[in-house]
Amino acid sequence: MTYQDLGIRPVINADSTLTRLGGSVLAPPVAAAMVAAGREFVDLAELHRAVGDRLAELTGNEAGYVTCGAWAGTVHAVAACLTGADPELAARLPDTRGLPRDEVVVFAAQRKGYEEAARLTGAKLTTEIGPRTAAVLWYAGPRFAEGAPELAEVVATGVPVIVDAAAQIPPIATLWRHTVELGATAVVVSGGKGLRGPQSSGLVLGRRSLIEGCRVHGSPNHGVGRGMKVGKEELLGLLAAVEWNLAQDETAVLAGYEAVVDRWLTGLAAVPGVRLERGYPSEAGQPHSRAIVHIGPDRDRVVAALLAGEPRVAVGMLGAAAIALNPQTVAAEQVDRVLTAVVQTLRAR
């Protein structure tokens, strides 16, 4: 079965690791690991713990837990801060009555919709740390930075801090920087974005006490995370993705991205009526450039034409009149196809 069998044309993704475009493509060893996992039965609790322990070992964290995406990881981590690893307290959620701490802080500047994962647990959202604070949910990346306190300042308060860094790979150091180096209680990362693992996977890394709380709330237990089930295939697939990423020469990978941006900027230089620039960092704050093409008032029509064309090309939108071409999600054999599509579409407008 293929996309074409369903009448669907695949998309070349020159935008970013967006969920609506499928996140990313699988790293080379991931599919094989998932197929191998699907061939046999296993004690899932044993596998969950073994994979988590291996992820912790690889990243220098105390413990790890695989989740059904980063959003689910936030649910598990917040729930763990509310109840700890007490199964009786866990069974109460989302009813938080009687809990000594039932508030989760999300700073006003960082409220962009993702905090709803915390609300699902029954936690009350507030913008200030107080005596009933169970955790602070702090979002990494430049679009969350303006108006929010620095992570070091939040960690210094002594309350548990959960860092949402869903789209912050590269750099791979995101897997340990916020926790091991900067002292946050946990970091939540998407498995299906920069890591190129299964799209329906994520991971929570950090202190063992919080991770044990995550387990109480997750499948096969009947906590608030029961329905956010992770299969044996995703468990081995995500582990394979992390191991593969750690084995890569990240400096060379990032240099390759810059070479792609150079290629696009050079190829677009002769197109009349556009202005070009190198945008750094990426839209998520990752340490690589994008090719920014300032088009003008017909930008949206160009974007629509690219997505309807052959091949279909998805591009990022910047402001009201520019597009952004991101090398992270474009395969080597697609680089010139993206360039040709953009040049032809711009010349035909």
N, C-alpha and C positions, 0 to 999 in steps of 0.2 A: 504494500500500500504506500502510495506517495501523495504529496500535495496535489500533483497534477491529476491523479485519479479522482480527486474530489473537486476538480475544477478550480483549484486555487493556484495562483502563480506566486512562487516564492519572491521575497524581497531582498535586494542587496541593502544592507543596513549601514548607511554612512551617517547615522544619527548618533546613537549611543546604546548602552545596554538596557534598553527600555523593556519593561514587562510586556507591553502591548505588541512588541515586535519579537517576543520570544526570549528576551534577555540576552543570550549569547549563543554561540555554537559550542558543542561539547569539545573539551580538550581531548587530544588523541587517545589516552588510555581509558576514558570514562565509559564509553559505550561497552567496551569489552568487560569492564568490571561489573557493570549493571547486568549484562547478559549472564555472566558467571553467577552472580548472586541470585538470579531468577531461576536457576536450574535446580536448586535444592532448598529444602526447608531448614530453618535454623531457629534457635531460641532467640527471639528478637531482643529481649532485655539484655541478654549476654552480648549480642552483637552491638547494641546501642552503647553499652558501657565500654566495650573493647575499642570501638571506633572513637568514642570520645576521649578515651585514655591516649590513644595513638595521636589524635589531633593535638591534645595538650602537650604530649612529648615533642611533637614537631614544632610547636610554636612557643614553648617555654611557659605556657600557662599552667595553672594548677589542675584544671579540668576543662572538658569540652562536652557539648551536647548538640546533636544535629536536629534541626527543626524543619518544618515544612515552609521554607522561605524565611526571609528576615522579619517580615511582619509577625509571623508566628513566633519567631524568636523573641520579639519584644513582649508578646503575650506571656510566654513562659517565664522570661526573666522578671517581669513586673510581678507576676503571680508569686514567684519564689520570694521576692522581697516582702510581699504581704504576709505570707504564711510560713516561710521557711520550708523545711522538709516534713512538717507535721501533716500526716494524711488526713486527720480529722479536721484541721483548719482548712486544708486544701479543698475538702469536700464541700465546704460552705460557699465557696466563691461561685457566682459573683456577689453573694451576700457578705458584705464586709462588717456587718454589725458585730461589735464585741472585739474586733481586732484593735490592738493598741496603736497601730499605725495604718492608716487607710488612705493616705494622700500620696499622689505622685506629682512631682513638680515638672512642668514643661514651661520653660521661659516663653514669655509672650512673643518674642521675636522668632521663636522656633516652631510656632504652631502653624503647620502647613498641611495638616490632615493625617499625618502618620501617627499622631498621638492617640488616635482612636483605638489603636491596639491596646493601649493601657486602659482605656475606659471599658473595654470588653471584660476585664478582670473584675470590675466592680469598683475599682479605685476611683477616688475623687481627684480630679485634675485641678491643680492650682499653679500659681506662678511664683510662689514664695516658699522658701524652706521654713518649716516650723516644727513644733513638737510632735505632730502626727505624720511627718514625712517618712514614708517607707522607702522612697527612692527618688532620685532625679533622673529623668530621661533627657539625655543631652545628645544633640544631633551634630555629626561631623560634616564638614564640607563648607565651602565659601557661601553658598546660598542660605545657610543657616547661621552664619557668623555675626552678621551685623546686628548690633543691639543685644547680643547674648554674652554672658560672662565667659571667660576663658575656662577650658577644662580644668586647669590647675587650680583655679580659684574655687571651682565647685568641689573638686576632690578634697580640698583643704577644709571644707565644712565638716567632714567626717561622716556624712550620710552616704549610703550606697549610691553609686553612680553607674548607670547603664548607658553606654555609648552606642548609638545607632550609627554604624558606618557601612550601611548596606552596599553603597556603590563606590566605596573608597579604595578599591583595588584596581590597578596599581596605586600605591606601592604595596607589595606583599607584606611589608612590615606592619600594615594595618592590623594584622592578625595578633600582634603582640604589643605594638607601641602604646596604645591607650591603656592597656591593663598592666603589663609587666613594667613598662618604662614610666608611665604617667600616673599609675595608681588607681585607675578606675576599677570598679568591682567587676564589670563584664563589658564585653564588646559584642555587638550583633552584626553579622556580615551576611550578605546574600551569597548563596552558593551558585546561583545561575547567572551572575553578572560577570565581574572581572575574573572570578575563579574559573569560569567556564565549566562548572559542574552541572548537575541536573537542575533545570529551571525551578522545579518545586522543592528546592532545598535551601537551607541556610544553616548557620551555626552560631552558637553562643559559646564564647570562650572567657574564662576568668576564674574567679575564686571557687574553690570546691564547694563551699557552703551554698552558694547561689546555684551552682549546677545541680547539686543534689535536690534542691527545691524544684528546679525545672523538671527533673525526672518524675517527681510526685504528681505534677500536673499534666504529664504527657501520657500518650498511649503506651501501654494498654491500661493505664490507670484512668479512673473516671474523674479527671479534673477538667478545668476550663480548656485545656489544650487537647482533650481526648480526640476531637475530630480532626486535629491538625496532624494527621498521621504521617509518619515517615516509614517507607517500606525498606526492606533489605536492599533493594536495588539502589535507592537513593543514598543509603548509608555507605555502601561500598563505592558508589559513583563519586560522591563528594570527597571521600577520603582519597580516591585516586586523583581527583582534580587538585586537591591541596598538595599532595606529594609531587605531582607534575609541576605545579607552579613553583614550588620551592627549589626544584631542580633546574629551572630556567635561569639564563643570564638576563636579569631584568634590565641591566644597563643596555645590553644589545637590543632587547625588545623595544625599549623606549627610543633608542636611536633609530630603529626601523620605522617607528611611527613618525619620527621627524622627517625621515627620508620620503615617506609617502606624502606628507604635507608639502614638502618641497616640490615634489612631482606635480601635485595638484596646482599649487600657486604658479609654477612655471607654465603649465599647460593652459591656465586660465588667463594668463597675462595679456594675451592678444585679443581677448573678447571685448568688444567695445561696450561702453556704458556701464561697466561695473568697477567697483573699487575693492581691492584685495588687502587682507592683512592676516598675519599669523596670530591666532588667539591662544594665549597661554595663561593659566592652565586650562584643562578641559572644563566642561560645564559642571562637572562634579568635583572639580578641584584636583583631578589627577595630574601627575607631573608629566604631561605631554601636551603638544599643541593641537589645534584644529585649524583648518583653512576657513577663514571667514570671507564670505563673498557678499558685498553690499550691492543689492540689486535695485532697490527702489520700490515704488508703490505697487508694482505688480508681483511682488515676492510670493504672495500666497498662490497666485496662478501658476508660477514656476514650480512651486513645491508640489502642487496638485498634478501638473503635467509630468513631473519626474516620477511620481508614484503610479501614474497611469501608463507610463511608457513601457518600452521593451529594451532593456530589462527594467523592472520596477525598481526604483531607487528611493529610499527614504533618507531625508536629510534633516538636520536640526534647524530650528528657527530661532533667530537671535533678534530681539527687539521687534520692530515693525517692518523692517525692510531688508534684512540680511538672512542668509542661510549659513550653516556651519557644517563642514565636512569633517567627520571624526574618523581617524584611521584605526581606532581600537577594534572596531567590529567589522572591518573590511578585510577579506582574505587577499593574499598576494595576487591571485589571478583576477580579482575584481577591481583592483586599483584603477587600471586604465579604462575599464568599463564604466566606472563612476565618472571619471574625467570626461570621457566621450559623451555620456548622457547629459552631463551638466552643460558642456560646451554647446552641444547641439540644441538643447532646450533654450539656452540663453540666446543663441543666435536666431532662433525661430520666433522669438516672442515679438 
